[in-house]
């Protein structure tokens, strides 16, 4: 699993979100969330910012540049 996928999954589970809930909050499909978490797909820059804002974290954290 890539760093981005691992961190998305960790943040999602820590927040108590199911993949369905996260998908709804981001306006994407459940399958896309699964693809991100498994490293099969990357998200757009705009979506990366949306995810960072949702989880109140930084883009650098999501992509593994900071801990």
Secondary structure in CASP SS format (residue, H / E / C, confidence):
PFRMAT SS
TARGET T0000
AUTHOR 0000-0000-0000
METHOD secondary structure of the structure
MODEL  1
X C 1.00
X C 1.00
X H 1.00
X H 1.00
X H 1.00
X H 1.00
X H 1.00
X H 1.00
X H 1.00
X H 1.00
X H 1.00
X H 1.00
X H 1.00
X H 1.00
X C 1.00
X C 1.00
X C 1.00
X C 1.00
X H 1.00
X H 1.00
X H 1.00
X H 1.00
X H 1.00
X H 1.00
X H 1.00
X H 1.00
X C 1.00
X C 1.00
X C 1.00
X H 1.00
X H 1.00
X H 1.00
X H 1.00
X H 1.00
X H 1.00
X H 1.00
X H 1.00
X H 1.00
X C 1.00
X C 1.00
X C 1.00
X C 1.00
X C 1.00
X C 1.00
X H 1.00
X H 1.00
X H 1.00
X H 1.00
X H 1.00
X H 1.00
X H 1.00
X H 1.00
X H 1.00
X H 1.00
X C 1.00
X C 1.00
X C 1.00
X C 1.00
X H 1.00
X H 1.00
X H 1.00
X H 1.00
X C 1.00
X C 1.00
X C 1.00
X C 1.00
X C 1.00
END
